[in-house]
Structure formats: structure tokens, C-alpha cells
Amino acid sequence: MRRSPLIRSRTPRTLPMSSSTTYLLNTLSFSTGCFSIWTQNALKAKLRNNMRQTRLFSKTTKQTPHDADSVNARFLTQAGFVHQEMAGVYSWLPLGLRVLRKVEAIIRDEMDGLGAQEILMPALQPKEPWEKTDRWDTVDILFKIKSQTGKEYALGPTHEEIVTPLVGDFLRSYKDLPITVYQIQTKYRDELRAKSGVLRGREFGMKDLYSFHATQEDLEDFYQKALKAYARVYARCGVQAKVVEASGGDFTEKFSHEFQVITPAGEDKILTTENGTFAQNCEIATLREGDASPENGEPLACVTGVEVGNIFDLGCRFSEVFDVAFSDENGERHIAKMGCYGIGITRLVGTIVEALHDENGMRWPKSVAPYHVHLITINAKDEETLSRIQSAAEDVYAQLEKEGVEVLWDDRDVSPGEKFADADLIGLPLRIVISEKTLKEDSVEWKFRESKENELVKLQDIVENVGTWLAE
């Protein structure tokens, strides 16, 4: 199931169409009726990628949520990305959902690259497999519910109790192995105190990857491949994640590996150095702050991080309980080795905010930003000038849309100051401003979110410049 390298890309995006490509599409559409229908539908779908801010039902607010105990809770709520329904539970609004879907697309790309097959398991889980693994009464964050008939169920915080017997139903021979499956699913944790916005919720998005192997050597080989794929996921999402040695927790007596983004918003304490790769969770560390790193001799520092992923070598912990076995070349029966690998998707979105914000708002990397460009028009008092501004904006909006660039156009009738403040809060990577002043130079004001500097770019050069930037 491995995808061809020819169709994998570092950053999922829509490639600009050249005039020759457009001509080819038009020619094929004219000559092939079925293709014409497909093209029209594709173009309609692409048109929905752009948005005028007057049509965006979620709005920004200047008020800081009274219970916002973290940067991500404050900015995601103020910018209209999420709406809190109760402690630890959020609705994802259009802007936030676009970020979430882009993160998911990056994860899917890397999981497919590992040869894993996507499945979807139920969030509602039976009690019996949890009893079989002795975790029904030992996992304190497990949501337990009763049906009208008195039967007990769990809302899954994890899916080992489902995926293990599921794979066991299809596994027969060593020829079936390895098996790697993943899902993107909503999870539930009965947290005593949900906090830190989307970093620690009672309902959250998660990607689970599970692998089954004939030998320990094969499991360890895949484990390393998964570790590298995870590192690519975080890099593509615009954050640096350290690989941290950690406890196996409830899963295994072996050490596991966590992926930690260093930020004051985190709860975990990590011993590491600024320039090295050595890192240990303080829960298992045998060294202390100030000791020399065994990697490079630099003094170890205790820093705070957010865990955005983890990987575990489960051995036969679950496969033995559910008798997930296979026959080898000689017909002898063996229990499959198992690994599990998780990424907190909603937590990763919150972590990006925590790691990349400034005092004015969020700063989204272009790979996961809800839109690439924030187009802003500054209204003029006289009708003729206003008409010229609107006409220029319509042209820019249409040209960028045609080339597959995702644009949010702030066409609201509000002050320039409010538009600029909201642009900083929302945090799209590139801001393009069209005003009476810029049109006098046949230009737009061009500014990146992470920069304090702006420049004038000629109207005729916008599409090419945006395309060059997106291709970087």
C-alpha cells in the first residue's frame, strides 16, 4: 500500500496551474464530456477554498475568555477558531477545522508512506475486552457509561482493546505479517480537571497507529521507521519536537519514546541540552540538572514540554491476552509482536499556537494555516476610489483563486486598525493590503506575519511572488 514517491510531497498544497495547463484542461473538457463534469466539480470544490470575511459565520472578539488558562485557549477562542462548550470540550469552527484537516492530511501522508492502511474503529467500546486486559478498574480516566438495559461500555481513550482482537480475526500465517493499521478518531478522557485549552481536554482528536510483527527484529525496524515519520510530521507542521526517552506507563515495562515540543505551556519536565538530541523525561531520569550530557558533555537543563506524540514497543502485552497468533513456515504457532504509535492531533494544533505566537496573536506556518493569504482592503471615502480598490481586490482574489492559492479576504466595513489587529490575531502567514495609497503605485502592501517589515509589490507580480513563496 506504499504510495509512489512521485505523488508524495513535503507539504500538501494545491499547485498553481500554468496557462498551458489551463488550456490543456479546457481542451480535454471540451473533447471529453465525463472529464468536463469532473473538471467543473473540481473547480467548484476549489472555489470553496476561499472565503470573504463577511461570509465567515465565526467572528473575532476582543474579550479574553474568563476561564482561558493558556495562550492557545485565549487566541483560538478570540480568533473564532474554536468555541468552548464545557470544560475540556470544544466545537471546531471553520478556521480551526481547516487547520485540523491540514494537520490530518500531513499525518495521513506520512502514515500512508509507511505502508499503513487507514481504518476507523468505534469510540464506544464494550466492557469485556477491557476486563480481559485488567484495565477496566485500573485506568482512572476511563469514561464508563451504562445503556438503558444496564450494560456497561467505555468511551475509548485508546484502542488496544479493539484493534488487537480485530487484527487477530484476520491473521493466519506469517505471510500476513507485518500488518500496520491507523485511524484518526475522537477520544475521551475523564480528566479530573481539564485545562490548558485544547492541550488537555475530555474530548480530543487522536491518530493511532498499530503494527503487528512476526519477530522482535521486524518490530524494532518498523519502530525506527515510525519514529522518523513522526519527526517529519512535526517538522512539516512547523514545530520542533524532541525525541524523549520516557516510561512505558500502563502499556509496557520497557522505555517508550515521547515527542516533546519545548514550551512553557507544557506539563512534562525534560532533561536535555539546547544543541543535542539526548533527552529524558525527568520521571525516569538517572541524571540531574547540571550533569554533563552523555551525548556532548554540555550541562543538562530541566525544561518544560508538551507531549504531542508517543511510541511504544508493546511486545506481546496485548496480543497474548487476545491470542493474536500466526503459523510460521513449519506450521508452528507464535504470538505476534505489537507496537503502538500515537499523535494528539487537537493537542498538536494547540501546541503550534503555544510555540509560535507573539503578543498580538497566532503565527501559523503556511503548511497548516487555514488560508495562505489574508487579503485586506482599506475602504476609501469617495465612491470612485472605493470602486478602484474593490476592482483591484476582485482581480487579485480571482487570480490567486485560479492558481489554487487559499485566500481569506477581509472585505468588512470596519476600520483599518481593526482589520490589522484581527489579521495579527488570526495569524495567516502572508498579508496583502490594497488601499488608495498602494494603488497610486499600482501595488499592494506585502507583509509576512513573522516580520515587522512590509514592502510594496506590483499588482502584476503578485501571483508569481505568491507562487514562488508557496513553493519554497
C-alpha positions as CSV (number, residue, x, y, z in Angstrom):
1,M,0.0,0.0,0.0
2,R,3.0,2.3,-0.1
3,R,2.4,5.4,-2.1
4,S,4.6,6.3,-5.1
5,P,7.2,8.9,-4.3
6,L,6.0,10.7,-7.3
7,I,2.8,11.6,-5.7
8,R,4.1,12.4,-2.2
9,S,5.1,15.9,-1.3
10,R,6.7,17.6,1.7
11,T,3.8,20.0,2.2
12,P,0.3,19.2,1.0
13,R,-0.8,22.1,-1.2
14,T,-2.6,22.9,-4.4
15,L,0.0,23.5,-7.1
16,P,-0.5,26.6,-9.3
17,M,-1.8,26.0,-12.8
18,S,0.1,27.5,-15.6
19,S,-1.8,28.9,-18.6
20,S,-0.7,25.9,-20.7
21,T,-2.2,23.6,-18.0
22,T,-5.4,25.6,-18.1
23,Y,-5.5,25.3,-21.9
24,L,-5.0,21.6,-21.7
25,L,-7.8,21.2,-19.1
26,N,-10.1,23.3,-21.2
27,T,-9.3,21.2,-24.3
28,L,-9.8,17.9,-22.6
29,S,-13.0,19.2,-21.0
30,F,-14.4,20.2,-24.4
31,S,-13.5,16.9,-26.0
32,T,-14.5,14.5,-23.2
33,G,-17.9,15.0,-21.6
34,C,-17.1,13.0,-18.5
35,F,-13.9,14.8,-17.9
36,S,-15.8,18.1,-18.3
37,I,-18.2,17.2,-15.5
38,W,-15.2,16.2,-13.3
39,T,-13.4,19.4,-14.0
40,Q,-16.5,21.5,-13.2
41,N,-16.9,19.8,-9.9
42,A,-13.2,20.1,-9.1
43,L,-13.3,23.8,-9.8
44,K,-16.4,24.3,-7.6
45,A,-14.6,22.4,-4.8
46,K,-11.6,24.6,-5.3
47,L,-13.7,27.8,-5.2
48,R,-14.9,26.9,-1.8
49,N,-11.3,27.1,-0.6
50,N,-11.5,30.9,-0.5
51,M,-13.6,33.0,1.8
52,R,-14.8,36.5,2.2
53,Q,-14.7,37.5,5.9
54,T,-18.2,39.0,5.7
55,R,-19.4,35.5,5.0
56,L,-17.5,33.8,7.8
57,F,-20.0,33.0,10.5
58,S,-17.5,32.9,13.3
59,K,-16.2,36.3,14.4
60,T,-13.2,37.6,16.3
61,T,-13.7,39.1,19.7
62,K,-11.6,41.4,21.8
63,Q,-12.7,39.9,25.1
64,T,-10.4,37.4,26.7
65,P,-12.4,34.3,27.8
66,H,-12.7,34.4,31.6
67,D,-11.5,30.8,32.0
68,A,-8.7,30.9,29.4
69,D,-5.8,29.5,31.3
70,S,-3.4,29.2,28.4
71,V,-2.3,31.1,25.3
72,N,-4.0,28.6,22.9
73,A,-7.3,28.8,24.7
74,R,-7.2,32.6,24.6
75,F,-6.1,33.1,20.9
76,L,-8.1,30.2,19.4
77,T,-11.2,31.4,21.1
78,Q,-10.7,35.1,20.4
79,A,-9.9,34.5,16.7
80,G,-13.0,32.3,16.2
81,F,-11.2,29.0,15.6
82,V,-12.9,27.1,18.5
83,H,-15.9,27.5,20.8
84,Q,-15.9,26.1,24.3
85,E,-19.0,24.0,25.1
86,M,-17.9,23.0,28.5
87,A,-14.6,22.3,30.4
88,G,-12.4,20.3,28.1
89,V,-14.8,20.1,25.2
90,Y,-14.7,22.4,22.1
91,S,-16.5,22.9,18.8
92,W,-14.1,23.4,15.9
93,L,-15.3,26.4,13.8
94,P,-14.4,26.9,10.1
95,L,-10.9,28.4,10.6
96,G,-9.9,25.9,13.3
97,L,-11.3,23.0,11.4
98,R,-9.2,23.9,8.3
99,V,-6.1,23.8,10.4
100,L,-7.1,20.5,11.9
101,R,-7.8,19.0,8.5
102,K,-4.4,20.1,7.2
103,V,-2.6,18.6,10.1
104,E,-4.6,15.4,9.5
105,A,-3.6,15.5,5.8
106,I,0.1,15.7,6.7
107,I,-0.3,12.8,9.2
108,R,-2.1,10.7,6.6
109,D,0.6,11.3,4.0
110,E,3.3,10.1,6.4
111,M,1.3,7.1,7.6
112,D,0.5,6.0,4.1
113,G,4.2,6.4,3.3
114,L,4.9,3.8,6.0
115,G,2.5,1.4,4.2
116,A,-0.1,1.6,6.9
117,Q,-3.8,1.2,6.0
118,E,-6.4,3.5,7.4
119,I,-9.4,2.1,9.3
120,L,-11.9,3.5,11.7
121,M,-12.8,1.9,15.0
122,P,-15.7,2.7,17.3
123,A,-15.4,5.3,20.1
124,L,-18.0,3.3,22.0
125,Q,-16.3,0.1,23.3
126,P,-17.6,-3.0,25.1
127,K,-16.6,-3.7,28.7
128,E,-15.4,-7.2,28.1
129,P,-12.1,-6.6,26.3
130,W,-11.1,-4.1,29.0
131,E,-11.8,-6.6,31.7
132,K,-9.7,-9.1,29.7
133,T,-6.7,-6.8,29.8
134,D,-7.3,-6.0,33.5
135,R,-7.7,-2.3,32.7
136,W,-11.5,-1.8,33.3
137,D,-10.8,-1.0,37.0
138,T,-7.3,0.4,36.8
139,V,-7.5,3.1,34.1
140,D,-8.8,6.0,36.2
141,I,-9.5,8.3,33.3
142,L,-11.8,5.8,31.6
143,F,-15.3,7.2,30.8
144,K,-17.8,4.4,31.7
145,I,-21.4,4.6,30.7
146,K,-24.5,2.3,31.1
147,S,-27.2,1.6,28.5
148,Q,-30.9,1.5,29.3
149,T,-30.5,-2.2,29.8
150,G,-27.8,-1.8,32.3
151,K,-25.0,-3.0,30.1
152,E,-21.7,-1.1,30.6
153,Y,-19.5,0.4,27.9
154,A,-16.4,2.7,27.7
155,L,-15.8,5.8,25.6
156,G,-12.3,4.9,24.3
157,P,-9.3,6.9,25.5
158,T,-7.2,4.4,23.4
159,H,-7.9,1.4,21.2
160,E,-5.7,-1.5,22.1
161,E,-8.7,-3.5,23.3
162,I,-10.4,-3.1,20.0
163,V,-7.6,-3.3,17.4
164,T,-5.8,-6.3,18.9
165,P,-8.7,-8.8,18.6
166,L,-9.8,-7.1,15.3
167,V,-6.4,-7.9,13.7
168,G,-6.4,-11.3,15.3
169,D,-9.6,-12.2,13.4
170,F,-7.8,-11.8,10.1
171,L,-4.3,-13.0,11.0
172,R,-3.5,-16.6,10.0
173,S,0.0,-17.0,8.6
174,Y,3.4,-15.4,8.8
175,K,2.8,-14.4,5.2
176,D,0.1,-11.9,6.5
177,L,2.7,-10.0,8.6
178,P,3.6,-7.3,9.1
179,I,0.2,-5.6,9.5
180,T,0.1,-1.9,10.1
181,V,-3.2,0.0,10.5
182,Y,-4.0,3.5,11.7
183,Q,-7.1,5.6,12.5
184,I,-7.9,9.2,13.2
185,Q,-10.6,9.2,15.9
186,T,-12.2,11.2,18.6
187,K,-11.0,10.1,22.1
188,Y,-12.3,10.6,25.6
189,R,-10.6,11.0,29.0
190,D,-12.4,11.5,32.3
191,E,-10.0,14.2,33.4
192,L,-10.4,15.3,36.9
193,R,-9.5,18.9,35.8
194,A,-9.5,19.7,32.1
195,K,-7.2,22.6,31.4
196,S,-4.8,24.4,29.1
197,G,-7.3,24.8,26.3
198,V,-7.1,22.0,23.7
199,L,-3.9,20.7,25.2
200,R,-5.7,18.6,27.9
201,G,-9.4,18.0,27.1
202,R,-12.0,15.5,27.9
203,E,-12.7,15.1,24.2
204,F,-9.9,15.3,21.7
205,G,-8.6,14.1,18.3
206,M,-6.0,11.4,18.1
207,K,-4.2,9.4,15.5
208,D,-3.4,5.8,16.4
209,L,-1.0,3.6,14.5
210,Y,-0.7,-0.1,15.4
211,S,1.8,-2.6,14.0
212,F,1.9,-6.4,14.2
213,H,5.1,-8.4,13.5
214,A,6.4,-11.9,13.3
215,T,9.7,-11.1,15.1
216,Q,11.1,-8.6,17.5
217,E,13.7,-7.6,14.9
218,D,10.9,-6.7,12.5
219,L,9.1,-4.7,15.2
220,E,12.2,-2.8,16.1
221,D,12.9,-2.0,12.4
222,F,9.4,-0.6,11.9
223,Y,9.6,1.3,15.3
224,Q,12.6,3.3,13.9
225,K,10.8,4.0,10.7
226,A,7.7,5.2,12.6
227,L,10.0,7.4,14.8
228,K,11.4,9.1,11.7
229,A,8.0,9.5,10.2
230,Y,6.8,11.2,13.3
231,A,9.7,13.6,13.3
232,R,8.7,14.5,9.7
233,V,5.1,15.1,10.7
234,Y,6.1,17.7,13.4
235,A,8.7,19.4,11.1
236,R,6.1,19.7,8.3
237,C,3.6,21.2,10.9
238,G,6.2,23.9,11.7
239,V,7.3,22.8,15.2
240,Q,10.5,21.2,16.5
241,A,9.8,18.1,18.6
242,K,12.5,16.4,20.7
243,V,12.5,12.6,20.9
244,V,12.5,12.0,24.6
245,E,13.1,8.7,26.4
246,A,10.2,8.0,28.8
247,S,8.4,5.5,30.9
248,G,6.3,2.8,29.2
249,G,3.4,3.7,31.5
250,D,0.4,1.4,31.5
251,F,1.4,-0.1,28.2
252,T,4.8,-1.7,28.8
253,E,7.7,-2.1,31.2
254,K,10.1,-1.0,28.5
255,F,11.1,2.6,27.9
256,S,9.0,4.4,25.3
257,H,9.7,7.5,23.3
258,E,7.8,10.7,23.6
259,F,7.8,13.7,21.1
260,Q,8.0,16.8,23.2
261,V,7.7,20.4,21.9
262,I,9.6,22.7,24.3
263,T,7.3,25.4,25.6
264,P,6.3,26.9,29.0
265,A,2.8,25.7,28.4
266,G,3.8,22.0,28.9
267,E,3.4,19.8,31.9
268,D,6.3,17.5,31.4
269,K,9.8,18.1,32.8
270,I,12.6,17.1,30.4
271,L,16.4,16.9,30.9
272,T,18.1,17.9,27.7
273,T,20.6,20.3,26.1
274,E,19.9,23.1,23.6
275,N,22.2,21.7,20.9
276,G,21.9,18.0,21.5
277,T,19.4,15.2,20.8
278,F,19.8,13.5,24.2
279,A,16.6,14.0,26.2
280,Q,14.9,12.1,29.1
281,N,11.7,12.6,30.9
282,C,12.5,13.6,34.4
283,E,10.2,10.8,35.7
284,I,12.8,8.2,34.6
285,A,16.0,10.3,34.5
286,T,19.0,8.9,36.4
287,L,20.9,12.2,35.7
288,R,20.2,15.6,37.3
289,E,20.1,19.1,36.1
290,G,23.6,20.4,35.6
291,D,25.1,17.0,35.0
292,A,27.0,16.5,31.8
293,S,25.1,15.2,28.8
294,P,26.3,11.7,27.8
295,E,26.0,12.9,24.2
296,N,28.1,16.0,24.1
297,G,29.2,16.9,27.6
298,E,27.0,20.0,27.8
299,P,25.3,20.7,31.1
300,L,21.8,19.3,31.2
301,A,18.9,21.7,31.7
302,C,15.4,20.9,33.0
303,V,12.9,22.3,30.5
304,T,9.1,22.1,30.1
305,G,7.5,20.4,27.1
306,V,4.1,19.4,25.6
307,E,3.9,15.8,24.6
308,V,2.5,15.7,21.1
309,G,3.1,12.1,20.4
310,N,4.5,8.8,21.7
311,I,5.5,5.4,20.5
312,F,5.6,2.1,22.4
313,D,7.1,-1.4,21.9
314,L,4.3,-3.4,23.4
315,G,5.8,-6.8,22.8
316,C,3.1,-9.4,23.5
317,R,1.3,-7.4,26.2
318,F,-2.0,-7.3,24.3
319,S,-1.6,-9.8,21.6
320,E,-1.0,-12.6,24.1
321,V,-4.2,-11.7,26.1
322,F,-6.3,-11.9,22.9
323,D,-4.3,-14.9,21.5
324,V,-3.3,-13.0,18.3
325,A,-1.1,-15.7,16.8
326,F,0.2,-16.9,13.4
327,S,1.7,-20.0,11.9
328,D,5.3,-20.0,10.7
329,E,6.9,-21.8,7.8
330,N,6.8,-25.1,9.8
331,G,3.3,-24.7,11.0
332,E,4.3,-23.7,14.5
333,R,2.2,-21.2,16.3
334,H,3.6,-17.9,17.6
335,I,2.1,-14.8,19.3
336,A,2.5,-11.6,17.2
337,K,4.7,-8.8,18.4
338,M,3.0,-5.4,18.6
339,G,3.8,-1.7,18.6
340,C,1.6,1.4,19.1
341,Y,2.2,4.9,18.0
342,G,0.0,7.9,18.8
343,I,-0.2,11.6,17.8
344,G,-2.5,14.0,19.7
345,I,-4.0,15.9,16.7
346,T,-6.0,18.6,18.6
347,R,-3.2,18.9,21.1
348,L,-0.7,19.4,18.2
349,V,-2.8,22.3,16.9
350,G,-2.8,23.9,20.4
351,T,0.9,23.3,20.7
352,I,1.6,25.1,17.4
353,V,-0.1,28.1,18.9
354,E,1.8,27.9,22.1
355,A,5.2,27.6,20.3
356,L,4.7,30.2,17.6
357,H,2.5,33.0,18.9
358,D,3.5,36.6,19.8
359,E,1.7,39.1,21.9
360,N,-0.7,40.0,19.1
361,G,-1.9,36.6,18.1
362,M,-1.1,33.4,16.4
363,R,1.6,32.8,13.7
364,W,0.6,29.8,11.5
365,P,3.1,28.0,9.3
366,K,2.0,28.0,5.7
367,S,1.6,24.2,5.7
368,V,-1.2,24.2,8.3
369,A,-2.5,27.8,8.1
370,P,-6.3,27.9,7.5
371,Y,-5.6,30.2,4.5
372,H,-2.3,31.1,2.8
373,V,-3.1,34.8,2.3
374,H,-5.0,37.4,4.2
375,L,-6.2,39.9,1.6
376,I,-7.2,43.2,3.2
377,T,-9.0,46.1,1.5
378,I,-8.9,49.6,3.1
379,N,-12.0,51.4,2.2
380,A,-11.9,55.0,0.8
381,K,-14.4,57.8,1.4
382,D,-15.2,58.7,-2.2
383,E,-17.0,56.2,-4.4
384,E,-14.6,56.3,-7.4
385,T,-11.6,55.4,-5.3
386,L,-13.5,52.7,-3.4
387,S,-14.6,51.2,-6.7
388,R,-11.0,51.0,-7.9
389,I,-9.9,49.4,-4.6
390,Q,-12.7,46.8,-4.9
391,S,-12.0,46.1,-8.5
392,A,-8.3,45.6,-7.8
393,A,-9.1,43.3,-4.9
394,E,-11.6,41.3,-7.0
395,D,-8.9,40.8,-9.7
396,V,-6.2,39.7,-7.1
397,Y,-8.7,37.4,-5.3
398,A,-9.8,35.8,-8.6
399,Q,-6.2,35.3,-9.9
400,L,-5.0,33.8,-6.7
401,E,-8.1,31.6,-6.5
402,K,-7.5,30.4,-10.1
403,E,-3.9,29.3,-9.2
404,G,-5.1,27.4,-6.1
405,V,-3.9,29.9,-3.5
406,E,-6.1,29.9,-0.4
407,V,-7.3,33.4,0.4
408,L,-9.3,34.9,3.2
409,W,-10.5,38.4,2.1
410,D,-11.3,40.9,4.8
411,D,-14.0,42.8,3.0
412,R,-15.7,44.1,6.1
413,D,-16.7,47.7,6.6
414,V,-14.5,48.3,9.7
415,S,-11.5,50.5,10.5
416,P,-8.0,49.7,9.2
417,G,-6.8,49.3,12.8
418,E,-9.4,46.6,13.5
419,K,-8.6,44.8,10.3
420,F,-4.8,44.8,11.1
421,A,-5.4,43.7,14.7
422,D,-7.6,40.8,13.5
423,A,-5.1,39.8,10.9
424,D,-2.4,39.5,13.6
425,L,-4.8,37.6,15.9
426,I,-5.8,35.1,13.2
427,G,-2.2,34.8,12.1
428,L,-2.2,33.9,8.4
429,P,1.4,33.8,7.1
430,L,1.0,36.4,4.4
431,R,-0.9,39.7,4.5
432,I,-1.7,41.6,1.3
433,V,-3.2,45.1,1.6
434,I,-4.9,47.1,-1.1
435,S,-5.6,50.7,-0.4
436,E,-5.8,54.1,-2.1
437,K,-2.1,54.6,-1.2
438,T,-0.9,51.4,-2.7
439,L,-3.0,51.8,-5.9
440,K,-1.2,55.1,-6.6
441,E,1.9,52.9,-7.0
442,D,0.0,50.2,-8.9
443,S,1.0,48.0,-6.0
444,V,-0.1,46.2,-2.8
445,E,1.4,46.2,0.6
446,W,3.1,42.8,1.2
447,K,3.9,41.6,4.8
448,F,4.7,38.3,6.4
449,R,3.2,37.6,9.8
450,E,6.5,36.9,11.4
451,S,8.1,40.1,10.1
452,K,7.6,43.7,11.2
453,E,8.6,45.0,7.8
454,N,6.4,45.4,4.8
455,E,7.1,46.3,1.1
456,L,5.2,47.3,-2.0
457,V,4.8,44.7,-4.7
458,K,3.4,45.5,-8.1
459,L,-0.1,44.2,-8.8
460,Q,1.2,42.4,-11.9
461,D,3.8,40.4,-9.8
462,I,1.5,39.2,-7.0
463,V,0.6,35.8,-8.4
464,E,4.2,35.0,-9.4
465,N,5.5,36.1,-6.0
466,V,2.9,34.2,-4.0
467,G,3.6,31.1,-6.1
468,T,7.4,31.4,-5.5
469,W,6.8,31.8,-1.8
470,L,4.5,28.7,-1.6
471,A,7.0,26.6,-3.5
472,E,9.8,27.4,-1.0
